[in-house]
Amino acid sequence: HSQSNKVAPPPPPETFGPYTKKGGETNGVIAMIDLLVKDLDKEMTESETEEKNAQEDYEKFMADAAEKRSLDAKSLENKESAKAAAEQSVLTAEQEDKATLKELMANAEYIGGLHAECDWLISNFEVRKQARSDEIDSLGRAKAVLSGADYSLVQTSSHSRLLRRGRA
């Protein structure tokens, strides 16, 4: 190997050129990723806030529903007791109605009996009046006989009627 043969190597082939940082192009991609991360963080924060609000709304709705169920249960209980009281009132009224109807029927029957008795008294008034008059006369004669009067030969109008009926 000789030193004289030392020849300088040929220059390297041309390539893309010396290494340089590509700052502008890289910053665009990183900025886009940073923007996506910020958007994602923002959406996650919004989602968490919406979920928290939705949970509060749900809990309020459930509390309102429980309160409404409680009020409805009390209302139903009050209505059922009112219905039971009304049914009892109707039953009592029906029983009183039956008792009143029986009493009315008994009164009507009693009045009918009084009416029949009154009709009999009116229709037999003259006969009864004559019978009383005859009885008063008989009592008067009986008293006179007891006092010593003698009616053996005297004929009274009622006896003569009786005798005439007996002959006929």
C-alpha positions in Angstrom: 0.0 0.0 0.0 1.6 2.9 -0.9 1.0 6.3 0.2 1.2 7.8 -3.1 -1.7 6.0 -4.1 -3.6 7.8 -1.7 -6.3 9.3 -3.6 -9.1 11.2 -2.1 -12.3 9.4 -2.1 -14.9 10.6 -4.4 -17.5 12.9 -2.9 -20.6 11.4 -1.5 -23.6 11.1 -3.7 -26.1 13.8 -3.4 -29.0 13.1 -1.1 -31.8 15.1 0.3 -29.5 17.6 1.6 -28.2 18.4 5.0 -30.5 17.5 8.0 -32.8 20.3 9.0 -35.6 20.4 11.5 -39.0 20.6 9.9 -40.5 22.9 12.5 -43.4 24.4 10.5 -44.9 21.1 9.3 -44.5 19.4 12.7 -46.1 22.2 14.6 -49.2 22.0 12.5 -49.8 18.3 13.4 -49.0 18.8 17.1 -51.2 21.8 17.2 -54.0 19.8 15.6 -53.5 17.0 18.2 -53.5 19.6 21.0 -56.7 21.0 19.6 -58.3 17.6 19.5 -57.2 17.0 23.1 -58.6 20.3 24.2 -61.9 19.6 22.4 -62.0 16.2 24.0 -61.4 17.6 27.5 -64.1 20.3 26.8 -66.6 17.6 25.6 -65.8 15.4 28.7 -66.3 18.4 31.0 -69.6 19.2 29.3 -70.7 15.5 29.5 -69.8 15.3 33.2 -71.8 18.6 33.8 -74.7 17.3 31.8 -74.6 14.0 33.6 -74.5 15.7 36.9 -77.4 18.0 36.0 -79.4 15.0 34.6 -78.7 13.1 37.9 -80.0 16.0 39.9 -83.0 16.3 37.7 -83.6 12.5 38.1 -83.3 12.7 41.8 -85.7 15.7 42.0 -88.1 13.9 39.7 -88.0 10.8 41.9 -88.5 12.8 45.0 -91.5 14.6 43.4 -92.9 11.3 42.2 -92.6 9.8 45.7 -94.3 12.8 47.2 -97.1 12.6 44.6 -97.5 8.8 45.3 -97.8 9.7 49.0 -100.4 12.4 48.3 -102.3 10.1 45.9 -102.3 7.3 48.5 -103.7 9.7 51.2 -106.3 11.0 48.7 -107.3 7.4 47.8 -107.6 6.5 51.5 -109.7 9.6 52.1 -111.9 8.8 49.1 -112.3 5.2 50.2 -113.3 6.2 53.7 -115.8 8.8 52.2 -117.2 6.0 50.0 -117.6 3.7 53.0 -119.3 6.4 54.9 -121.6 7.1 52.0 -122.4 3.4 51.6 -123.1 3.2 55.3 -125.4 6.2 55.0 -127.2 4.7 52.1 -127.7 1.4 54.0 -129.0 3.3 57.1 -131.3 5.3 54.9 -132.6 2.1 53.2 -133.2 0.5 56.6 -135.0 3.7 57.8 -137.0 3.7 54.6 -138.1 0.1 55.2 -139.1 0.9 58.8 -140.9 4.0 57.7 -142.7 2.1 55.0 -143.8 -0.6 57.5 -145.0 2.1 59.9 -146.9 3.8 57.0 -148.5 0.6 56.0 -149.5 -0.1 59.7 -150.9 3.4 59.9 -152.8 2.9 56.7 -154.2 -0.3 58.0 -155.2 1.3 61.2 -156.9 4.2 59.4 -158.7 1.7 57.2 -160.0 -0.1 60.3 -161.1 3.2 61.8 -162.8 4.1 58.5 -164.7 0.8 58.4 -165.7 1.2 62.1 -166.8 4.8 61.4 -168.8 3.6 58.3 -170.5 0.9 60.4 -171.4 3.5 63.1 -172.8 5.9 60.5 -174.8 3.2 58.8 -176.2 1.8 62.0 -176.7 5.1 63.8 -180.6 5.2 63.5 -180.9 1.5 64.5 -178.6 2.1 67.5 -180.4 5.3 68.4 -183.8 3.5 68.4 -182.3 0.7 70.5 -181.0 3.1 73.0 -184.3 4.9 73.2 -186.1 1.6 73.7 -183.6 0.6 76.4 -184.1 3.9 78.2 -187.9 3.4 78.1 -187.5 -0.2 79.4 -185.2 0.9 82.2 -187.7 3.7 83.1 -190.6 1.1 83.2 -188.5 -1.3 85.1 -187.7 1.4 87.7 -191.4 2.2 87.8 -192.3 -1.5 88.3 -189.8 -1.7 91.1 -191.4 1.4 92.6 -194.8 -0.3 92.5 -196.4 0.8 89.2 -198.5 -1.7 87.3 -198.0 -2.0 83.5 -199.6 -5.3 83.0 -202.5 -4.0 81.0 -200.7 -1.1 79.2 -199.4 -2.0 75.8 -196.4 0.0 74.5 -195.7 0.9 71.0 -192.6 -1.3 70.7 -194.5 -4.3 72.2 -197.3 -3.8 69.7 -194.8 -3.8 66.9 -193.3 -6.9 68.1 -196.7 -8.6 68.4 -197.7 -7.5 64.9 -194.4 -8.9 63.5 -195.0 -12.2 65.3 -198.5 -12.6 63.8 -197.4 -11.8 60.3 
